Amino acid sequence: MLQTVVFSGLEFSPLVVYFPIAFLFSALTRFILHRLGWHDRIWKVAWFEVSLFVCYLALIVYVLGGR
C-alpha cells in the first residue's frame, strides 16, 4: 500500500517522490540513446519519451509501492 510522505507536518502523495525518480531514469535513458546514436532511429520521439516516463513510473510504483 502506498504511504503518504510527511514533510514539516504536511502530507504529500508518494508520487511526489516517485515522479522525480522516474524523470531521472528517463533522462538517463535519453542521454544514453543520444550518446549511442540510436535516438535518430525512433519514429515519434515525443511519444517515445512520454511512454518511457510512464513505464518507468509504473515500474517504480510497483517496486517501491509494495504489494
N, C-alpha and C positions, 0 to 999 in steps of 0.2 A: 504494500500500500504506500502511496506517495505521502510523504510527510511535509508539513509546512516548514519553511525556513524562518527562524526568528532572528531578527537583527534590530537591536536597540528597542526592543519591545514591540516592533512591528512584525506582523506575519506576512510572509510572501509565499507565492506559489513556488513549488520546486522547479517549475520551468524557468524561473529567473536564474537558476544555477545551470540548468541543462542547456539553455539557448546559447550562452557563450561557449560552452564546451563543444557543442555541435558546430558552431561557427568556426572555431579554431580548427577542428578536424576537416571541415570542408575547405577552409582557406589553405590548409596544409596540402590537401589533395590537389587543389587547384594549382598551387605552386609547383608541386611535383609534376603535374601534367604539362605545365609550361616549360619546365626545365628539360623534360624528356622530348618535347616537341610533339606530343600527342594531342595537344589542345586543338590543333588545326583539323583533326580528324572528326571532331564532334560536330554533328549537323546543326543542332539548335543549342548553342552554348548556354543561353539563359535558362532554358528549360532543364538542361542537364544539371546546372549548378543548383537550381531550386530543388530538384528531385534528390540530388546528392545531400543537401542540407536536411531535407525531410527524412531521408533514410538514416542519416547519422543521428538525428534527433530521436527517431523511433528506437534505434539501437541503444542509445544512451538511456532512454526512459526504461527500456526493457532490462538493461543490465543494472542500473542504479536504483530503479524504482522498486525492486523486489517483486516477489511473485505471490 
